[in-house]
């Protein structure tokens, strides 16, 4: 397993757009206008791809939380009952992934699977995004740019010849493009080098945030790295700069992991294998404890103590056992104890397919 595969979880490109004929969402007080924006954007999106509309005022809190957990909508959008999200409803994948959203392939000869969503009436009228596994910002931009082109033919975006796309926050002016990459950084975290890295990244015009973006905490050694400003650079320049920065971080993380093992090899291996043993044998497991244990198992796989055929499948599994997704899977609201027992059962099944490496 190479360093990129064991460090980069996913790439996301997001485009911020506003409609020229309406106030920005934070100034939008007309309920009928807010609803009309949702309808207009969804109709335009549906002319490009087979999107499905989720009204925040209609879907349950559990489904909304699940969409947040899967990074398809933001917590801010979920709280706004006059907002919506246009999500891909690809029939060929719907049976496998449920009607909440769909995952689509990049083409008949492309095994990458990504997620589309267009958040409507969040901080801006539109937040278009595409998320793909691994490090591939140009591909993510290619996919969402095609949707953006289709939307621009049906909608009139607020645009200034000098400032570019007009947005609610000045940091999104210009291209309106935010390129972000989700990283798994246990080495840098445990070696206490994250603060220094964050300062260095900030000097380069990038930001390091938690799992759910600005203001959120790191979870399971996972961090987002993204561009800070969208004005002044072309789209390809932004993508290139972020991707180069991520590759540097991957190298730093590889060095930190080697330092971690060389300092106390038995302790590191013991922690990873002990976590693996608990996940294979537990009878009940809170999500908080699970996240701590699975992070050590992922580190163990990256370091070669444990073996699996598909490293990214572990991240998919993490998403599947979040509280909201377990409730949706069983189509009922579970008590915390019931959820912990069910999560433990799924862990025994999943991690039983991972093995200790041969000495």
C-alpha positions as CSV (number, residue, x, y, z in Angstrom):
1,X,0.0,0.0,0.0
2,X,1.4,3.4,-1.0
3,X,1.5,6.5,1.2
4,X,-1.2,8.3,-0.8
5,X,-3.7,5.4,-0.5
6,X,-3.2,5.1,3.2
7,X,-3.4,8.8,3.9
8,X,-5.9,10.4,1.4
9,X,-9.5,9.5,2.0
10,X,-11.4,11.7,-0.5
11,X,-11.3,14.8,-2.7
12,X,-14.1,17.3,-3.0
13,X,-14.7,20.3,-5.2
14,X,-17.4,22.8,-4.3
15,X,-18.6,25.7,-6.3
16,X,-20.5,28.7,-4.7
17,X,-23.1,30.5,-6.8
18,X,-25.9,32.9,-6.3
19,X,-28.9,33.9,-8.4
20,X,-28.8,37.4,-9.8
21,X,-32.5,38.2,-9.2
22,X,-32.7,37.4,-5.4
23,X,-31.0,38.7,-2.2
24,X,-28.3,36.5,-0.7
25,X,-29.8,33.8,1.6
26,X,-28.9,35.8,4.8
27,X,-31.0,38.7,3.5
28,X,-33.8,36.6,2.0
29,X,-36.9,37.1,4.2
30,X,-39.6,36.2,1.6
31,X,-40.7,32.6,2.2
32,X,-42.2,32.3,-1.3
33,X,-39.0,33.5,-2.9
34,X,-36.9,31.0,-0.9
35,X,-39.2,28.2,-2.0
36,X,-39.1,29.4,-5.6
37,X,-35.3,29.3,-5.5
38,X,-35.3,25.7,-4.4
39,X,-37.8,24.8,-7.2
40,X,-35.9,26.7,-9.9
41,X,-32.5,25.3,-9.0
42,X,-33.9,21.8,-8.8
43,X,-35.6,22.0,-12.1
44,X,-32.4,23.3,-13.7
45,X,-30.3,20.6,-12.1
46,X,-32.8,17.9,-13.2
47,X,-32.2,19.1,-16.8
48,X,-28.5,18.1,-16.4
49,X,-28.6,14.9,-14.4
50,X,-31.2,12.8,-12.6
51,X,-31.2,14.6,-9.3
52,X,-33.6,14.0,-6.5
53,X,-34.8,16.8,-4.3
54,X,-34.7,16.6,-0.5
55,X,-36.6,19.4,1.3
56,X,-35.1,20.1,4.7
57,X,-38.6,20.9,6.0
58,X,-39.9,17.5,4.9
59,X,-37.2,14.9,5.6
60,X,-36.7,13.5,9.1
61,X,-34.0,14.7,11.4
62,X,-32.4,11.3,11.2
63,X,-32.2,11.4,7.4
64,X,-30.9,15.0,7.6
65,X,-28.2,13.9,10.1
66,X,-27.3,11.0,7.8
67,X,-26.8,13.4,4.9
68,X,-24.6,15.6,7.1
69,X,-22.6,12.6,8.2
70,X,-22.0,11.6,4.5
71,X,-20.9,15.2,3.7
72,X,-23.7,15.7,1.2
73,X,-25.2,18.6,3.1
74,X,-24.0,20.9,5.9
75,X,-25.4,21.2,9.4
76,X,-26.3,24.8,8.5
77,X,-28.4,23.6,5.6
78,X,-30.1,20.9,7.7
79,X,-31.3,23.5,10.2
80,X,-32.9,25.7,7.5
81,X,-36.4,24.4,6.7
82,X,-36.6,26.6,3.6
83,X,-33.6,25.0,2.0
84,X,-33.2,21.8,0.0
85,X,-30.6,19.6,-1.6
86,X,-30.5,18.2,-5.1
87,X,-28.9,14.7,-4.8
88,X,-28.1,12.2,-7.5
89,X,-30.8,9.5,-7.8
90,X,-29.1,7.1,-10.2
91,X,-31.4,4.0,-10.5
92,X,-28.5,1.7,-11.3
93,X,-27.0,2.4,-7.9
94,X,-30.1,3.1,-5.8
95,X,-30.8,-0.4,-4.8
96,X,-27.3,-0.8,-3.3
97,X,-27.1,2.6,-1.5
98,X,-30.8,3.4,-0.7
99,X,-33.0,6.3,-1.7
100,X,-31.4,8.9,0.6
101,X,-28.8,9.5,-2.1
102,X,-26.9,7.6,-4.8
103,X,-23.3,7.0,-5.7
104,X,-22.5,7.1,-9.4
105,X,-19.6,5.9,-11.5
106,X,-17.4,8.1,-13.6
107,X,-18.2,6.1,-16.7
108,X,-18.3,2.5,-18.0
109,X,-14.5,2.2,-17.9
110,X,-14.1,4.2,-14.7
111,X,-14.2,2.4,-11.4
112,X,-14.3,5.6,-9.3
113,X,-17.5,6.3,-7.5
114,X,-18.5,9.8,-6.4
115,X,-21.3,11.7,-4.8
116,X,-23.1,14.8,-6.3
117,X,-25.1,17.3,-4.3
118,X,-26.3,20.8,-4.8
119,X,-27.2,22.5,-1.6
120,X,-29.8,25.2,-2.1
121,X,-30.2,28.2,0.2
122,X,-27.3,27.5,2.4
123,X,-24.8,30.4,2.8
124,X,-25.2,30.9,-0.9
125,X,-28.1,30.1,-3.1
126,X,-26.2,27.2,-4.6
127,X,-23.3,25.1,-3.2
128,X,-22.5,22.5,-5.9
129,X,-20.2,19.7,-4.9
130,X,-18.7,16.4,-6.1
131,X,-16.8,14.1,-3.8
132,X,-14.6,11.2,-5.0
133,X,-12.5,8.7,-3.2
134,X,-8.7,9.2,-3.2
135,X,-6.6,12.1,-4.4
136,X,-8.2,13.4,-7.6
137,X,-9.2,17.0,-7.5
138,X,-9.1,17.5,-11.3
139,X,-11.6,14.7,-11.8
140,X,-13.9,16.1,-9.1
141,X,-13.8,19.5,-10.8
142,X,-14.5,17.9,-14.2
143,X,-17.6,16.2,-12.8
144,X,-19.1,19.2,-11.0
145,X,-18.1,21.7,-13.7
146,X,-20.2,19.8,-16.2
147,X,-23.2,20.3,-13.8
148,X,-22.3,23.9,-13.3
149,X,-22.2,24.5,-17.0
150,X,-25.7,23.0,-17.4
151,X,-27.1,25.1,-14.5
152,X,-25.6,28.3,-15.9
153,X,-27.6,27.8,-19.1
154,X,-30.9,27.7,-17.1
155,X,-30.1,30.1,-14.3
156,X,-28.7,33.7,-14.2
157,X,-25.8,33.7,-11.8
158,X,-24.7,36.9,-10.0
159,X,-21.4,37.7,-11.7
160,X,-19.1,40.7,-11.9
161,X,-16.5,41.1,-14.7
162,X,-13.8,42.1,-12.2
163,X,-14.8,40.2,-9.0
164,X,-16.1,37.0,-10.7
165,X,-18.9,35.1,-9.1
166,X,-20.5,37.1,-6.3
167,X,-20.8,35.3,-3.0
168,X,-22.1,35.9,0.6
169,X,-18.6,35.5,2.0
170,X,-15.8,37.6,0.4
171,X,-13.3,34.7,0.6
172,X,-15.5,32.8,-2.0
173,X,-15.4,35.6,-4.6
174,X,-13.9,35.0,-8.0
175,X,-14.1,31.4,-9.0
176,X,-16.2,30.4,-6.0
177,X,-14.2,27.2,-6.0
178,X,-13.2,25.4,-2.8
179,X,-11.0,22.3,-3.3
180,X,-10.6,20.1,-0.3
181,X,-9.0,16.8,0.5
182,X,-9.8,14.6,3.5
183,X,-6.7,13.2,5.1
184,X,-5.9,10.5,7.7
185,X,-3.0,11.9,9.8
186,X,-2.4,9.7,12.8
187,X,1.4,10.0,12.6
188,X,1.5,13.8,12.6
189,X,-1.2,13.9,15.3
190,X,0.4,11.5,17.7
191,X,3.8,13.0,17.1
192,X,2.2,16.4,18.1
193,X,3.2,18.1,14.8
194,X,-0.3,19.2,13.7
195,X,0.0,22.7,15.1
196,X,3.2,23.4,13.2
197,X,1.7,21.9,10.0
198,X,-1.4,24.1,10.3
199,X,0.7,27.2,10.6
200,X,2.8,26.2,7.6
201,X,-0.3,25.4,5.5
202,X,-1.9,28.7,6.5
203,X,1.2,30.6,5.2
204,X,0.6,28.9,1.8
205,X,-3.0,30.2,1.7
206,X,-4.6,27.0,2.7
207,X,-6.7,25.9,5.7
208,X,-6.7,22.8,7.8
209,X,-10.1,22.0,9.4
210,X,-12.0,19.2,11.1
211,X,-14.0,16.5,9.5
212,X,-17.1,18.7,8.9
213,X,-15.4,21.9,7.8
214,X,-14.9,25.2,9.5
215,X,-15.4,25.2,13.2
216,X,-15.5,21.4,13.5
217,X,-13.1,19.2,15.4
218,X,-10.8,16.5,14.0
219,X,-12.3,13.1,14.3
220,X,-10.3,9.8,14.1
221,X,-7.1,11.6,13.0
222,X,-9.0,13.0,10.0
223,X,-8.6,16.5,8.7
224,X,-9.7,18.6,5.7
225,X,-7.1,20.6,3.7
226,X,-8.5,23.3,1.4
227,X,-7.8,26.6,-0.4
228,X,-8.6,29.6,1.7
229,X,-9.2,32.2,-1.1
230,X,-10.9,31.8,-4.4
231,X,-10.2,35.2,-5.9
232,X,-7.2,35.9,-8.2
233,X,-6.3,32.3,-9.3
234,X,-7.8,30.3,-12.1
235,X,-9.6,27.1,-11.3
236,X,-6.7,24.9,-12.5
237,X,-4.3,26.9,-10.4
238,X,-6.3,26.4,-7.3
239,X,-6.6,22.6,-7.9
240,X,-2.9,22.3,-8.7
241,X,-1.8,24.2,-5.5
242,X,-4.0,22.2,-3.2
243,X,-3.0,18.9,-4.8
244,X,0.7,19.8,-4.4
245,X,0.2,20.8,-0.8
246,X,-1.6,17.5,-0.1
247,X,1.3,15.5,-1.6
248,X,3.7,17.4,0.7
249,X,1.5,16.5,3.7
250,X,1.4,12.9,2.6
251,X,5.3,12.9,2.7
252,X,5.3,14.5,6.2
253,X,2.8,11.9,7.4
254,X,4.9,9.1,6.1
255,X,8.0,10.4,8.0
256,X,5.9,10.9,11.2
257,X,4.7,7.3,11.0
258,X,8.2,6.0,10.7
259,X,9.2,8.1,13.7
260,X,6.2,6.8,15.6
261,X,7.2,3.2,15.0
262,X,11.0,3.7,15.6
263,X,10.4,5.4,18.9
264,X,8.3,2.6,20.5
265,X,7.6,-0.2,18.0
266,X,6.1,-2.7,20.4
267,X,3.7,-0.1,21.9
268,X,2.4,1.0,18.5
269,X,1.9,-2.5,17.3
270,X,0.2,-3.5,20.5
271,X,-2.2,-0.6,20.3
272,X,-3.2,-1.4,16.7
273,X,-3.5,-5.2,17.3
274,X,-5.4,-4.7,20.6
275,X,-7.9,-2.4,18.9
276,X,-8.3,-5.0,16.2
277,X,-8.9,-7.7,18.8
278,X,-11.6,-5.7,20.5
279,X,-13.4,-4.9,17.2
280,X,-13.4,-8.6,16.3
281,X,-14.9,-9.7,19.7
282,X,-16.9,-6.9,21.3
283,X,-20.5,-7.3,22.3
284,X,-21.5,-3.6,22.5
285,X,-19.6,-0.5,21.3
286,X,-20.4,3.2,21.4
287,X,-19.5,5.2,18.3
288,X,-17.0,7.2,20.2
289,X,-15.1,4.2,21.3
290,X,-15.4,2.6,17.9
291,X,-13.9,5.7,16.3
292,X,-10.9,5.5,18.6
293,X,-10.4,1.8,17.9
294,X,-10.9,1.9,14.2
295,X,-8.4,4.7,13.9
296,X,-5.8,2.5,15.5
297,X,-6.8,-0.4,13.2
298,X,-6.4,1.9,10.1
299,X,-2.9,2.8,11.4
300,X,-2.1,-0.8,11.9
301,X,-3.1,-1.5,8.2
302,X,-1.0,1.4,7.0
303,X,2.0,0.2,9.0
304,X,1.7,-3.4,7.7
305,X,0.7,-4.9,11.1
306,X,-2.7,-5.8,9.7
307,X,-3.9,-6.8,6.2
308,X,-7.0,-6.0,4.1
309,X,-7.7,-6.1,0.4
310,X,-9.5,-2.7,0.4
311,X,-8.2,0.1,2.7
312,X,-11.0,2.5,1.6
313,X,-13.6,0.0,2.6
314,X,-12.8,0.7,6.2
315,X,-13.9,4.4,5.7
316,X,-17.1,3.2,4.1
317,X,-17.7,1.0,7.1
318,X,-17.1,3.9,9.5
319,X,-19.9,5.9,7.7
320,X,-22.2,2.9,7.8
321,X,-22.2,2.5,11.6
322,X,-22.8,6.1,12.5
323,X,-25.9,6.4,14.7
324,X,-28.1,8.0,12.0
325,X,-27.1,5.4,9.4
326,X,-27.8,2.5,11.7
327,X,-31.3,3.9,12.4
328,X,-31.9,4.3,8.7
329,X,-30.6,0.8,8.0
330,X,-33.1,-0.8,10.4
331,X,-35.8,1.8,9.6
332,X,-36.3,2.7,13.3
333,X,-35.0,4.9,16.0
334,X,-32.8,2.7,18.2
335,X,-32.1,3.2,21.8
336,X,-28.3,4.0,22.4
337,X,-27.8,0.5,24.0
338,X,-29.5,-1.2,21.0
339,X,-27.4,0.8,18.6
340,X,-24.2,-0.2,20.4
341,X,-25.1,-3.9,20.3
342,X,-25.9,-3.7,16.6
343,X,-22.7,-1.8,15.9
344,X,-20.7,-4.4,17.7
345,X,-22.3,-7.2,15.6
346,X,-21.4,-5.4,12.4
347,X,-17.9,-4.9,13.6
348,X,-17.4,-8.6,14.3
349,X,-18.5,-9.4,10.8
350,X,-16.5,-6.7,9.1
351,X,-13.2,-6.9,11.0
352,X,-13.3,-10.7,10.9
353,X,-12.3,-10.3,7.3
354,X,-9.1,-8.3,8.2
355,X,-6.1,-10.4,9.3
356,X,-2.9,-10.0,11.2
357,X,0.1,-9.8,8.9
358,X,2.5,-12.8,8.8
359,X,5.7,-12.0,10.8
